[in-house]
Amino acid sequence: MSNLVTGKTGDWEIVIGIEVHAQIISQSKLFSGSSTSFGSEHNTQVSFVDAGMPGMLPVINSICVEQAVKTGLGLNAKINKFSIFDRKNYFYPDLPQGYQISQFEQPIVGEGKVVIDLEKGVEKEVRIERLHLEQDAGKSMHDQHPSYSYVDLNRSGVALMEIVSMPDMSSAEEAQAYIKKLRNIMKYLQTCDGNMEEGSLRADINVSVRKPGDELGTRCEIKNVNSIKFIGQAIEYEAKRQVDLIEKGGVIKQQTRLFDPKKGQTRSMRSKEEAHDYRYFPDPDLLPLTFTDEFIEGIRKTLPELPDIRRKRLVEDFDLSLYDAGILVSDKETADFFEIASKDSNSKLVCNWIIGELFSTLNKNNKTIQESPVTPENLGKLINLIDDGTITGRIAKDVFEIMIESGDNPVSIVDSNDMRQVSDEGELESIIEKIIQSNPDQVKSLEEKPNLMGWFVGQVMKETQGKANPKSVNELLNKKLLK
């Protein structure tokens, strides 16, 4: 993908900043004890606090605070030892209080950075401006009744981390890589599950265009984009729309827009409010958050091995290429699968089979690696059968297919289906002799056409149903035919 949009007047730069709303993994909401489990019956996870009932006071959930600090540390960000909650005043039908408890001037986490991985091994640093805590709103539903809208408050009060980037991205590819990396870091940290389909991770994309070297243009914000694919499509459409409008003499108005995946287009939602329009002020019902150095360091000690460090270790410990290690660590479950499968097996072969056969099969069946019918232990056993010469690479693919269907141990599959490699020289010599006797013309032509040797190998493999040891077959054929 190009970092430039070409219009009638030449090239234009795209400037992108992203605000990510990440739902915190916690059993209860930010300011109440209501459950956060997904998919429950409408309005069954709503306390008086979540419903905005008069006189109900919020009480901070300490787990959500720890999760936000943990995420900040994972983003190499500054943890602010003093932060406050503010009321952000705006009205929506699914926001019962008429305001949202958020953070404005003094957030829990300050500046940080994320290193994104682009094509051909290129890396780019994207700066994080801030991370703050806030409560989610409920959900309006307009398709339940022909005349009425309904409101489900199960999501009201769920803890969110809003992670705000600097405008450091300049293409759809970079924005997609940023979301993937951010989501992966939080999955490693276990602070957000990153499930975009369920709304656990949503992105607001700020897009503007400018001539190279000019001041920043007026931005438009595309709200609540919930898939990596849609993020790319929305940015490319919006950038082209802005360039076309400016080149026709129009003016970009700062506004909030929505992306329509069916049409592949953005459309205007409302004019964009400035921060002061929200009339922020400190929430009088909540005390400031104050942290000690010991508290922050205690959380730092719980941090897991993060993707960039893990990739480096896989390269060093398992002798993988940077590219292969990068693919494995881009999903925590895949990296875990690899390490278990490689425990007593050839790690390079394991990596090749995961990236090749396993990924292909899982994609075809629309499954995640967590849903794989082949366990990492069984994949390791299959690799050992190839490595020690028990089965050929071709037979291994047949075994793998049976493993996908049955989930069985590859050793028992090989034994019960008589799939062990034929390496007995006497048996192979007998088969080769029979093929030579039956094909005198090919033997005669071999001197002029050395490529025919491959045909003889194929005949032996056919005769043994792919079970012949390829090395032994080649040695015996050379001995018999190239005297």
Sequence and secondary structure as in RCSB ss.txt:
>XXXX:A:sequence
MSNLVTGKTGDWEIVIGIEVHAQIISQSKLFSGSSTSFGSEHNTQVSFVDAGMPGMLPVINSICVEQAVKTGLGL
NAKINKFSIFDRKNYFYPDLPQGYQISQFEQPIVGEGKVVIDLEKGVEKEVRIERLHLEQDAGKSMHDQHPSYSY
VDLNRSGVALMEIVSMPDMSSAEEAQAYIKKLRNIMKYLQTCDGNMEEGSLRADINVSVRKPGDELGTRCEIKNV
NSIKFIGQAIEYEAKRQVDLIEKGGVIKQQTRLFDPKKGQTRSMRSKEEAHDYRYFPDPDLLPLTFTDEFIEGIR
KTLPELPDIRRKRLVEDFDLSLYDAGILVSDKETADFFEIASKDSNSKLVCNWIIGELFSTLNKNNKTIQESPVT
PENLGKLINLIDDGTITGRIAKDVFEIMIESGDNPVSIVDSNDMRQVSDEGELESIIEKIIQSNPDQVKSLEEKP
NLMGWFVGQVMKETQGKANPKSVNELLNKKLLK
>XXXX:A:secstr
  SEEEETTEEEEEEEEEEEEEE   SB SSS  B  TT  TT S  TTTTT TT      HHHHHHHHHHHHHT
T  B SEE  EEEE   TT TTSEEEE  SS SB  EEEEEE GGG EEEEEEEEEEEEE   EEESSS SS  E
EE TTTT EEEEEEE S B SHHHHHHHHHHHHHHHHHHTS    TTTTSEEEEEEEEEE TTS     EEEEEE
  HHHHHHHHHHHHHHHHHHHHTT     EEEEEETTTTEEEEEEE   GGGG  EE TTS  EE  HHHHHHHH
TT    HHHHHHHHHHHH   HHHHHHHHTSHHHHHHHHHHTTTS HHHHHHHIIIIIHHHHHHTT  GGG SS 
HHHHHHHHHHHHTTSS HHHHHHHHHHHHHH   HHHHHHHTT   B  HHHHHHHHHHHHHH HHHHHHTTT T
THHHHHHHHHHHHTTT B HHHHHHHHHHHH  
